[in-house]
Amino acid sequence: MRVGLEAWLSLLGAPRMTDEDLASMRSQVARLEEYAHTRDRGPYLEAALAFRSVCYAAADRPRLSATVALLFRRTSRYMILSLTD
């Protein structure tokens, strides 16, 4: 369910993103790379959600974005398992 909602929010948000949104996402890539390099899984997942949330916010569906964030956090323990060595 979460994956489907994320895809839908991305489809709605991507065409509406501004240059500032894109710049924000670019700057967050450095954080993602840092956490990936140090294998700091918890902060990596939070940074991944923050990265995606920029696009979701552009979709202008705040309740749906909040639902996706909640589902992302609720499933993060399973995502951490998939990120193990």
Secondary structure by P-SEA (a helix, b strand, c coil): caaaaaaaaaaaccccccaaaaaaaaaaaaaaaaaaaacccaaaaaaaaaaaaaaaaaaccaaaaaaaaaaaaaaaaaaaaaacc
